[in-house]
Amino acid sequence: MQCPQPIKYVTNQPMTAEQVLDKAAEILACKYVKKDSYTSSQATKDFLSFKLGKYEREVFAVMLLDSQHKLIDYQELFFGTINAASVYPREVVKTVIKENAAAVIFAHNHPSGEIEPSQADIAITNRLKDALALIDVSVLDHIVIGEQATSFSERGLL
């Protein structure tokens, strides 16, 4: 992920709301998430809200982190329906190994706006955590994005 150059305003090319949010997420990632170790959960929630809040269907994403918990990459891995997305641990493990990540933060959105993790959310997080533990990769958090954002870690669910 490259940090953006200074924003140049071009009056004859209006940006869509989605383009503005993508640019905001990119700036947040460079300013707060990528530069520093994962220390600001609010900056991470803001970044993920900008990235996932725009979708009308569930999207499951992963933030891949190095051993210092700095962002290597952000990838949206699975796309579902309005209330569910199938997540495959094998594909998550393949992505983590390919990017040589030492830790991860999972995220997905709830298009309904509800941020309460479902039993299915908790179950897949535990399956992913167990699978990644076999290859010594830490799961730092799982963030659910809705009208606001909630953290599994802050709620004691990890």
Protein Blocks (a to p, Z undefined) as FASTA:
>chain_A
ZZdddddddfklccdfklmmmmmmmmmmmmmmmmpccfblklmmmmmmmmmmmpcbdcdd
dddddfkopafbdcdfbdcdfkbccddfklmmmmmmmnopabdcdddddfkopabdcfkl
mmmmmmmmmmmmmnopacfbdcdddfbccdfklnopZZ
